[in-house]
Amino acid sequence: MIYMDNGATSYPKPPEVIEKMIDVITGYCANPGRAGHYMASKTAHEIYKSRIALARLFNIGDPRQLVFTKNCTEAINLALKGILKEGDHVIATSMEHNSVIRPLRELERKGISTTFVKCAEDGSLEPAKVVEAIRTGRSTGNTKLIVMTAASNVTGTKMPVEEVGRIAVRNGILFMVDGAQGAGHMDLDVRKNHIDILAAPGHKGLLGPQGTGFLYVRSGIDVDTLTEGGTGNRSCEEKQPRDFPEGYEAGTVNAPGIIALGTAANVINKIGIEAVEEHERRLTEKLQRGLEEISGVCLYGPENTYRKTAVVAINIEGMDCEKAAAMLNDKYGIAVRAGFHCSCMAHRTIGTEETGCIRICPGFYTSEKEIDEVIRAVREIAEGR
């Protein structure tokens, strides 16, 4: 199988990640923070080392401000529902994933208001439009938060994170980034980019296991809990503590996954995020240029591969995208994703709301030979062979 679905989850995982999970499960996997014996203490220590590794990758000053979640969706829900209150106004973009759109729609029922800034047809965002959407009048509700994806999961289009971060700072607005398609694929520096809140999955660009993710919240931001229960500290108190991170990690955490995620973060730290980004960009460039030469293939998103992550969205003229994806799988052994990618608003933005599209996502372990095979397969399908 030629795996080109890294936008959904990365494959394969680094050998170090697999080895670490086995080591945790077989060696010491006890319940962290719930006991003082060696195995529990070892598990807690290794989890904290994962916080440190991720903090280093994203330039987070205090690793304790990083809360582990089961995925990016949970992290986004924790932030949006824990921070926003009735009367607040939120700005988002038309390229957001349903993990942002749906919680915001639910919160609209509870008195918040939203503005989705329209992006260009290639998915790019003009920062000036964010400025225009800011509300300051009491009658309309002040803008409390700007939330945006780091990069589109449909087209790979990178958003102007640093520029919007500066806009948020100048206007006293919280800035939140959905790092689902950016973390591990591009530099996300919470201090340089003025990011107050960052949500990310562990299993995509970070090369960690499924069932892992995290939420970073800058110190001083008040967040309500999403889940209440055992925390291992303040056990005699009936009310959920608000201490970071324990108060937001109720119940037993996914210790093997979290510790292995820390190992994955160290792999990326060792390689360097700039090297990862450039490697994936070259693969994307090769793929995109090859597909552009095929008659009947329509590409979406930026032509300039410096303006996108490793995502290439296409359609083949006269063919349903789901059928084309099935042919790639059944005849050529190539795994891609077709459809609407849980991003209805993004498809309306790029003009594929009626058709959806095929999403081809190379990853860090993709070879140039595999790129050649994908181009060859798409050419044969497009030519009707």
Number of C-alpha atoms within 10 A of each C-alpha: 9 18 21 25 21 27 26 18 21 25 21 15 18 16 9 14 24 17 12 19 21 14 14 19 13 10 12 15 20 21 19 22 18 16 13 10 11 11 16 17 19 20 22 21 15 20 24 18 17 23 26 21 23 25 22 17 23 20 17 22 14 14 20 18 20 25 20 29 26 19 20 25 22 20 25 26 19 21 22 22 17 14 17 21 14 13 18 20 24 25 21 22 25 26 32 25 23 17 18 20 21 13 16 21 14 12 19 16 10 13 13 20 20 19 17 18 19 19 19 14 16 18 27 25 22 16 17 11 13 20 15 9 18 21 18 13 9 9 8 12 16 17 26 23 24 24 23 25 27 27 31 29 28 33 29 28 31 24 25 18 25 17 14 24 24 17 20 24 14 9 13 12 19 21 24 28 26 27 25 30 28 29 24 29 29 23 19 23 18 25 15 14 18 21 26 22 25 29 29 29 33 31 27 27 29 29 29 29 25 17 15 26 27 25 28 28 24 19 13 7 10 13 17 16 18 17 13 14 16 18 22 17 13 14 13 6 8 9 10 19 20 13 14 16 19 22 23 25 22 19 15 15 17 17 22 24 26 29 27 29 30 27 27 30 28 21 18 22 18 11 11 14 19 14 14 19 21 18 17 23 24 15 21 25 17 16 24 22 12 17 21 15 11 17 12 16 16 14 19 22 24 18 16 11 23 16 16 26 28 34 31 28 21 23 25 21 12 9 13 16 22 18 12 20 22 17 17 19 17 11 10 16 16 21 22 24 22 23 21 20 19 15 22 20 21 28 24 15 18 20 14 17 16 10 16 24 29 25 30 28 30 29 30 23 15 19 12 15 8 18 20 13 16 25 19 16 19 22 20 12 15 19 12 7 7
